[in-house]
Structures are given as structure tokens and as C-alpha cells.
């Protein structure tokens, strides 16, 4: 089973990163609409730009395993903050499911913080 760890670590990073890369990329083509939604939720629309940066660059860093612990800390924090800002509504079951999704993703990133990217990563190549 241990022989599969490097592949499992890679697949885990892919699965954790894809939601951020696609979400950030999608925001690039819908900046005005996303800004409007953010402002409706009480978040300054100008924060769309750092949001895109964190999602796309952080997601890509996790995907390839570069500066993984730093990117994972940032994305864990981003997941928790965005979960509270946009989804925490105990009176709405669907929003709470989305909130818990964010919390769960943050947990996955914290595992990356603790264990690193694994053998199939830029971090591993740099360490050698």
C-alpha cells in the first residue's frame, strides 16, 4: 500500500486544487457579476482581484506541489473565511452544506500543511 502513497498524494492535490483553479478562472470572465454578488454580501467588490489571485495561483501551486504548505495555509484560510462570509446561514440547509464543504476543504489543506506535497511534486524535487 505504501507504494501507492505518492500517486494518492498527487491525486489528492489535484482534487483539492481543481475547484480553486476553475473557480478563479471563471471569475476572470465574470468580474462584474462576481463583484456585484460580493458587494450584495457586504464584501468590497475590489477584493475580486486578490480572490482570483489566491484561487488561481494558490490552486496551481497546490496542483504542482510548489510551496505547498504556504499555499495550503492560504487556501485553508480562504476556504474558512469565504465559507463564513458567503455560506454560514443556520436557517438555510443548502447554505450550511456549502459552508461545511468549505470547512472540509480547509481540513484537507491542513493535512497538506502537516505532511507536505509528497514525492511527486516540485517541493520534493527542490529538496533533493
N, C-alpha and C positions, 0 to 999 in steps of 0.2 A: 504493500500500500504506500509506503514512503516514497517509492519510485515515482508515484503519480503526483506527489506534492507540488513540484514545480509547475506542472500543467494545471493543476487545480488552482494554484495561486494566480496564474495568468488568467484563467477563465474568470475567477473571482474579480480580478481587477477590471477585466473587460465588462463584466456585468455591472459593477459599481459605477464605472465611468460613462457608459453609453448614455444613460439618462441625462447626464450633465452636458455632454458634448452635443447631443441632439437638441436639448432644450435651449442651450445657449445659442447654438447656430440658428435655431428657429426664431429666436428673439431678434436676431440681426435683421431678418426680413419683416419684422412686425414691431419695430421700435415704438412707433406712436401708439399702437394699441396696447402694448405691454406697459408703456409709461402711464397711459390712462388708467389701466387696471391697478397699477401700483399706487397711483395717486388716490384712486377710489378707496383703497385700503389704508390710506393715511401714510404711505411711504413716498418720499420725494421722488418724482419721476426721473430726476437726473441720475439716480442710483442704478438706472438701467445699464449704464456703461460699465461700472465695476462688476455688476451682476453678470453681464455677458463675459467679461474677462475671467472672473472666477470660475464660471461654469465651463467655458471652453478650454482655457489654459489649464485650470486645475484638473479637469477631466482628462485632457490629453496627457498631462504629467502622470496621473494615476495609470492610465492605459499603458503607457510605455515603461512605467516604473522608474521615473526620474524625479528625484527629490520627493519621493513618495510619502514619507512621513509628514513633511511640511504641507504638501498638497492635501493629504488626508485630514490633517488637523483643520485646515481652512474649509474643506468641503464638509466636514462633520459640523463645524460651527455654522456654516452657511445653511446646512440642512435643518439644524435646530432653529436658527433664527427665522428662516423663511417659513418653517412649519408653524411657529408661534404667530408670526405676522399674518399669514395668509390662510391657515387651516384650523387653528385652535378655536373651535366653537362647540362646546359640550352639548349644545342643544341640537346639533346637526350631525347625525351619524356618518354621513358621507364625508363631511369635512374632517371628522375625527379619524376616519380611516386614512385619509390623506395625511393628517398630522402624524399618525402612528407610522405611516410609511416613511415619513421624513426622519422620525426618531430611529426607526430600524436601520435606515441607510446610514445615519450618523454612527450607529453601533458598528456597522460593517467597516466604516472608515477608521474607527478607533482600534479595531483589530489590526488594520494595516499600520496604524501608528505604532502599536506594540510589537508587531512582528516584521514589519518591512515588506518590501515588494516581492521578495522571493528570488529564486535563482534565475528565472527568465525575465530579466529587467535591466534597464540601463544602470540602475543603482548597483546591481551585482557586478556588472561589467566594470564599472568605475572602481569598485572596491578591490578588484583583482589586480 
